[in-house]
């Protein structure tokens, strides 16, 4: 498998896993967002250490990691971007706003595509340009009709696009990169949870054991798709990653409307319809595009 195709496969797996994530968070209604974030970071470190041990047979060399200052710096920045995006995402997941999460990840590809063009000088096909135009129309229609900006959706979209941009400048392998992201924030997360537990105000710890397991389980549940995404952005074109991300919000949309029974009014019908129409154009374009046949030798 060539690197570009490998990147596309990694992206597809990542977005399928993210799309199914609302199923997990339905077990955590009105979760304490601060503890969910802190425990996710703290629990990720030993989980990633085990993965590194199983793959390489040794723990990461801290001196070697910090020697690559650019990779370390962008990994640290990526960790902050992911925390903001992930917090907005989990708030939507645990507050019956899965459609908001779906909208956020419909917006994100537009920003990723823009980054690909502006930062990496990538060119767009006609179908990709159509996806950007119709996606922007769909978002604008919803904002105008509701008279408000979908804050959670915008936070998710903007900071996840920035996360992907940061990952392009990281030379570590996928697991090591995720480990650095978590270890940078680990002291803050650990001290915060120690304070909450010491003060007797921790929701996760004061509840039953199954509740604590759900909070801790957020670590592997979110790390797995991030691993595949880390591989994807290193090999696939940013514009393709942006377009393939439509897999995630489409799946979340189906779950929100069909399984969770969230309201889907006429405004959202038009808004999502415009976005889906642009996506349909790109899919049709990819199906009808054929490689030119090589010239036959002349006798």
Residue pairs with C-beta under 8 A, 6 or more apart in sequence:
1 9
3 235
4 235
4 236
4 237
6 231
6 235
7 231
7 232
7 233
7 234
7 235
7 236
7 237
7 240
7 241
8 232
8 236
8 240
8 244
10 228
10 229
10 231
10 232
10 235
10 236
11 228
11 229
11 232
11 236
11 240
11 241
11 244
11 245
12 244
12 247
13 225
13 228
14 225
14 226
14 227
14 228
14 229
14 232
15 225
15 244
15 245
15 247
15 248
16 247
16 248
16 251
17 224
17 225
17 228
18 105
18 225
18 248
19 247
19 248
19 249
19 250
19 251
19 252
19 255
20 251
20 255
21 93
21 221
21 222
21 225
21 252
22 93
22 98
22 101
22 252
22 255
22 256
22 260
23 255
24 217
24 218
24 221
25 31
25 90
25 93
25 94
26 93
26 260
27 214
28 36
28 93
28 94
28 214
28 215
29 94
29 95
29 96
30 94
30 95
31 90
31 94
31 203
31 215
32 203
32 204
33 87
33 90
33 91
33 94
34 192
34 196
35 193
35 196
35 202
35 203
35 204
35 215
36 90
36 94
36 204
36 215
36 218
37 83
37 86
37 87
37 90
37 189
38 188
38 189
38 190
38 192
38 193
38 196
39 189
39 193
39 204
39 215
39 216
39 218
39 219
40 86
40 215
40 218
40 219
40 222
41 83
41 182
41 185
41 186
41 188
41 189
41 219
42 186
42 189
42 190
42 193
43 216
43 218
43 219
44 178
44 182
44 219
44 223
45 179
45 182
45 183
45 186
47 219
47 220
47 223
48 175
48 178
48 179
48 182
48 223
49 59
49 179
51 175
52 58
52 59
52 60
52 175
52 176
52 179
53 59
55 175
60 176
60 179
65 71
65 72
65 172
65 176
65 180
66 72
68 171
68 172
70 169
70 171
71 169
71 170
71 171
71 172
71 177
71 180
72 180
74 166
74 167
74 169
74 170
75 166
75 170
75 172
75 177
75 180
75 181
75 184
76 180
76 181
76 184
77 166
78 163
78 166
78 167
78 170
78 177
78 181
79 180
79 181
79 182
79 184
79 185
80 185
81 159
81 160
81 162
81 163
81 166
82 159
82 160
82 163
82 181
82 226
83 185
84 155
84 159
85 155
85 156
85 158
85 159
85 160
85 163
86 222
87 155
88 104
88 151
88 152
88 153
88 155
88 156
88 159
89 101
89 104
89 152
89 156
90 218
91 97
91 152
92 98
92 100
92 101
92 104
92 152
92 153
92 156
93 101
96 260
96 262
97 152
97 262
98 252
98 255
98 256
98 260
98 262
99 252
99 253
99 256
99 257
99 262
99 264
99 268
100 150
100 152
100 153
101 152
101 153
101 156
101 249
101 252
102 249
102 250
102 252
102 253
102 256
103 139
103 142
103 150
103 153
103 249
103 271
103 272
104 150
104 152
104 153
104 154
104 155
104 156
104 157
104 249
105 156
105 157
105 160
105 245
105 248
105 249
105 252
106 135
106 138
106 139
106 246
106 249
106 272
106 275
107 135
107 139
107 153
107 154
107 156
107 157
108 156
108 157
108 160
108 161
108 242
108 245
109 131
109 135
109 242
109 243
109 245
109 246
110 132
110 135
110 136
110 139
110 157
110 242
111 157
111 158
111 161
111 242
112 161
112 164
112 238
112 239
112 241
112 242
112 245
113 124
113 128
113 131
113 132
113 238
113 239
113 242
113 243
114 132
115 161
115 164
115 165
115 238
116 122
116 237
116 238
116 239
116 242
117 123
117 124
117 239
119 165
119 238
120 168
120 238
122 237
122 238
122 239
124 132
124 239
125 282
125 285
126 285
127 281
127 282
127 284
127 285
127 286
128 239
128 243
128 282
130 278
130 281
130 282
131 243
131 278
131 279
131 281
131 282
132 278
133 278
134 274
134 275
134 277
134 278
134 281
135 274
135 275
135 278
137 274
138 270
138 271
138 272
138 273
138 274
138 275
138 278
139 271
139 275
141 267
141 270
141 271
141 274
142 150
142 267
142 268
142 271
143 149
143 150
145 267
145 271
146 267
164 229
164 233
164 238
164 241
167 177
167 229
167 230
167 233
167 234
168 233
168 234
168 238
170 177
172 180
174 227
174 228
174 230
174 231
174 234
175 227
177 230
178 223
178 226
178 227
178 230
193 202
196 202
196 205
197 205
200 206
203 211
204 211
204 212
204 215
205 212
232 241
233 241
236 244
243 279
243 282
246 279
250 276
253 272
256 262
256 264
257 264
